Structures are given as C-alpha cells and as structure tokens.
Amino acid sequence: MSKKPLIFIYLAILTLVLSFSVSAVQVCQSYDDFTSGSLDTNKWIELPGSNINNNLTDEHLVQNGVYHTAQLTEADKGTLLKLLNNFSVGDILEYDVNYVNGSGNRESSVKIDNNTYSIIGFWNSIEDAGVGNDLGLYHVKINFTEEGLNDEITLPNGTITFTRPDGVLPSPGLNHTFGVITRTGNNGLIYMDYDNFVICIERDTTELENRVSILEGLINSINTLIDEILLRLDNHEQRIETLENQNNLNTSSGYFKYLSYSERKNIVCGYASDNHLANYTDLEVNCLVKYRNTSRGEVSSCRCKAV
C-alpha cells in the first residue's frame, strides 16, 4: 500500500477539523435554487395568496431555474409559496425577487405566521405596497426574532432599505412560519420571479467546540493508526529485501563455496537454461548456453568455465 493515500486522508481530516474550529454562530446553506426543474413538494406548498378569493395567479411554477409567478389578465388573485420549514429566533432567510413588469395594483409580500406584510410593488400607492416599485432584481434578508422579523431589502440600484418604519414586522413568538406572496388587485397584472433561497441557522459555539474536540480525538487515533501502518510497511519492506537477497544466487561467500566445481556448474547452467539466458556468470562459473529446436521441443547445451 502506498504511503501517499495515508497522507491525503490525514490532510482531509485535518482540513475538516479546521473548518469546524471557526467560531461562527451562523451556518448557511441553500434551501432551494429551483434548478431541479419542478417544485420540490418536500420544501414548498402553494396556497391562495389573496384575501378575497382562493384563485392562484395565472402562472405559478418552476421554469428556467426560478419560481415564476404571473397574472396575465386583470383580476384579484394571489399565490402564496410557503416554506415547509419552521424558523427559530436567530435564524436568517435570504432570497431574490426579480420584478419584471406589472400594472395596476400588484405587490410581492411576505407572510409570517398569520400576518401579511407588503415588501415591493404598487397598491394604490408605492408606500402602501412596500419600499419600491422599480423594476429589477431585489434581494430580501429576513432576521427572525422574538418580536417577529426584521427585514433588510436591497433595491435594484444597490441601495439597502427597510420596510416602514424600521424594518420590524411584528409576529411575537419563538418559532415562525414564512412564505412569499405574489398578488394582484382587480385591475392588476404582474410578472415576478423568485430564486436563491438561503437559510442561515444560529449554532451554539459550545456545540461546535464539542465537535472539534471529538474530531481532534479522531485525529489522534488516526495518527496512531497511520504510525502503525507505516511501521508495518517498513517491516514488510525489510522482509521483502531479505527474501530477495536470499533468492539471489550470488551467495558464493555463503555455503555455496563448499560445493564442487561440477555442482556449481550444474547450478549456473540450470539457472541460465530455466531463464533462457545466453550467458550467465555466478558462483565463480561462467556458462554460455545454446538452444535448438528438436522434435521433442527446445533443448539447451552449456559450455562452462571457472572464472
């Protein structure tokens, strides 16, 4: 077994330990980027998003790597895309909203628990629909707290702002549900896409430290195992070297020196013939071997002399 793979294993585990040793309190991972081509029903549920009727928007589906919503005819409709994930105090959710176009009353809002809050769009006025009505890509960041949530919204021009008055959207509790809503009024049209949902979970640094301690103990055990394997490899190499030396005919300084010339000649000639050698010297004997084919197969003859 090569020693290199053992070193690679050691470095990989060491890297893992170092990655956990960072005392970060937030661990983030993608919740959904809609690249699967269809809505993952293990992560989402679609519900009506209008307060007046139960009609979803004309279009609500995953396409082209985003969750797409659109209302193509003027009507009071809405689609709620709800995450099948409960949020705790300290969690963070981020996502993108691409506001492509719209007219009349239309908005993108959020639903936290049983409360709905407008984020962007136009509903009788821009102020009543959130923080802006400019077309383009918005980034929404939600911090979950005991009071509800705090929002931070990046506008298409890069400006960071908050919903009125200070970004605090009340919904008291230690656990929360969350969803996004695309909605139109009876005169509204809209085209809006959602993408790149990321969830960050607050982790106790004590838990991370415990995991580091466990991994450090694992490293010590692996170091011991590697040392044992390397020692065994060295022992095997020494045994192989000894066997190779014992198998070498060049041992005239040993007991072969007590053989007669005739016996040594037969040994060298036999070895050369068995290995189909034309010329071979050992045990102070040199043999020239010739081969010829006969009806009984190939035969050899040796001419030897002392050297």
N, C-alpha and C positions, 0 to 999 in steps of 0.2 A: 504494500500500500504506500502511495506517495505521501510525503510529509506536507506537500503544498495544500491539499484539501483541508488538512487539520488546521493550518494557519488561517485559511479562509473562514472556516467555521468559527474560530476564535474571534477574528475581526468582526464578523457579522454579529455575533452575540455582544461583543463589546460596544458596537455601534448602537445596538438595541438598548443597552443599559444607559448609554449616554443620552439617548433620545428621551428616556424616561426621567433622567436626572434633572431636566429643566423644570424649575418650579413654576410652571404655568398653571393658571387657575381656569383657563378656558381650553377645551378640546373641541375643535371644529371639524365637521365632515359634511360632505354633500348629502342632502336629503333626496333631491331629485333634480336632474337637469334635462329630463324628458327625451333622452337620446334613445330610449327603448322603442319609440315609435307608437306606443299606446299608453293609456293612463294606467298606472300601477294601482290596482284596487286594494293593495295591501298598505298603501300610503295615503290614498285620497278617497274622498267621496264627493260626488257632485250633488248639490241641493239647490232648490229655488233660492234666488237672492233678492227677490222683490218683496216689498211689504204688502203689495196689493194682490198679486196673483201668484200662482205656482208655476208660471211659464219660464223655463230657462231661455237664455238668449238663443238666437237662431243657430249660432255656431259655438260649440264648446267641445274642443277635442285637442289631442296632441297631434301636431303636424310640424314638419320641418324643424324638429328638435326643440319646440316650445309648446306651452299650453296656450292655445289660441281661443279667444272669445270674440264674437262679433254679433251685433244686431243690425240686420240688413234692411229692415223695414221699421218705420216709426211705431214704437209700441213700448208699453211699460213691462219690461222683462228684466230678469237678472239671474246670473249663475254664481252660486257660492261654491268655491273649490276649498274644501275643508281638509286640513291635515289630520290624519289619524295618528296624532302624536300629542300627548299631553305635555305641557310646558310647566316647569317649576320656577320658583324665584331664582334669579341669576342666569337663566337661560337666555340665549340671544338667537334671533332668527333674522336672516337677511335674504332678500330676493330682488329680482329686476322686473320692472314693468315697462314694456315698450308701447307707448301711447302713439299709435299710428295715425288715426284720424277719428273724427266724430263731429256731431252736430246736435243741437237741441240739448236737452237735459241728459247728461251722461256722466258717469263717475266710476272710479275704482276706489273701493272702500275696504276696510278690514272688519272682521267680526271676531271679537274676543269674548269668549263665553257667550252670553246672550246680548251683548252690546255691539252696535254697529257704528263705526266712525268713518267719515269721508277722508280720503287721502288726496286724490287729484281728480281734476275734471271740471265740469261746469254744471251747476244745478241752480238755476235762476240767477246765480252769480258765481264768480270764481271762489269767493270766500266761503260760500255755503258748501262747496264741493271739496275743499281742502287747501292745499298750498300752491297750486298752479294748474294752468290749463295749456301750457306749451306742449306741442307735440315733441316726441323724442323719448329717450331712454331715461327712466328714473330708477334710482336704487333706494330700497327701503330697508332700514335697520330697526328691529324691534327688540327692546330690552324688557324682559318680564320681571315685574316687581310685585310686592305685596299689595300695592295700590292698584295694579293693573298692568299697564305697559307704558314705556317711554319710547317715542319714535324719533328717528333721525332720517331725513329724506334728502337725497342728493338729486338736484334738478338736472335737466339735460345740459345746462350751461356749466355744471360743476359746482354750483352754489349748494351749501348744506343748510337746510332749514328744518323747522319743526311745525307740527300742526298747532293750531291755536289752543291755548295761549303760550304753552311752554312744552308741548310735546307729550304731556301726561294725559293718557286716555284711561279713565277710571274703570276698574272692574276688580274690586278687592278679592283677595284670596291667595292661597299658596300654590294652587295649581290652576292652569288655564288651558282652554282650547282656542284654536285660531284657524281662521280661513280668510281668503281673499274673495271679493265680490266685484264682478263687472255688472253694472246696472244702467238701464236707460229709463227715462220717463216716457210719457205717451207721445212725445214729439222727438224722441232721441234716437240717434244712430251712433254706433261705436265700433272701433276695431282696436283691440288691445290684446297683447300677448304677455305671458308671464314665464319666467325662466330662472334657473340657477338658485334654487332654494338651498340654503346652508344653515345648519343648526349647530350652535356652539353650546356645549354643556359645561357648567361650572363644576370643577372637580376639586375635591378636598386634597390639599397638598400632603396631608398626612398619609392618605391612601397612596399617593404617588411615591412617597418616601418608603412606605412598606413594600411596594412593588420593586423599588430599586434595591432594597435590602435582600429581597428574595432573589432577584436576578444576580446580585453580587455573589450570593451564596452559590448560585448555579455556576457562575464563572469560576469560582474556586474549585468546585467539583470537577468542572470540565478541564481546568488547568491540571489537576491531579491525574485525570484520565489521559490527557494528552501526554503528560510525562511518562506514564506507564506504557502507553502505546509506543512512544519514541524509544524507550528503553528496550521494549520487546523487539522493535525493528532493528536496533543496534545488535541485540543478541542474535537475531536471525541472520543479519549480515555477517557476523563473525562466524556463525556455524556454516554458512554457505561458503565463505572463504576457506575455512578449514577443510570442508569436503572437496572443494575444487583442488586444493593443494594435495589432498590425499589421492585424488583421481589422476593427478599429473604423473606421467611415467618418469619424469625427470627426478628420480629419487635415488640416484646411484650412490649418494652419500649414506643411504639407509641400508636396509637389509639386502637390497638387490646386488650390492657389491660382493656378496658371498656366493652369488650364482656363478656357474661356469660360463665361459665364453659361448659355448654351444646353446646353453639355456637362454642367455641374454639375446643371442642372435635370433632364436626362435620367437622370443617375446617381441622384439622390434619388428621382425618380418611379419609376424602375425598381426600386430597392431597396424602396420602400414597397409597390409593387404585388406584388412577389415575396413579401413577407412579410405581405401582406393587411392593411396598416396604413391607417387612415383619415386620419391626419395625421402628417407626419414632417418634421423640420427638421434639416438638416445642410448643410455646405459653403456656409453663408450663403444657403440656399434653403429656403423652406417650401412644401410641397406638400400639397394636400387631394386625397384620392383617393376617387372614387366607383366603385361596382361595380354591374353589372347582368347579368342572365342573358339570353342570346340562344340562338338555335338552334345556334349554334356553341360554346356554353358561356359561361362568365363572362368579361366584358371589363371593363376599367377605363379611367377617364379622369382626368387630373390637371389641377389648376389650381394653378400655382406662382407665387411672387413672391419677389423678393430681400428678404433681411432683414439 
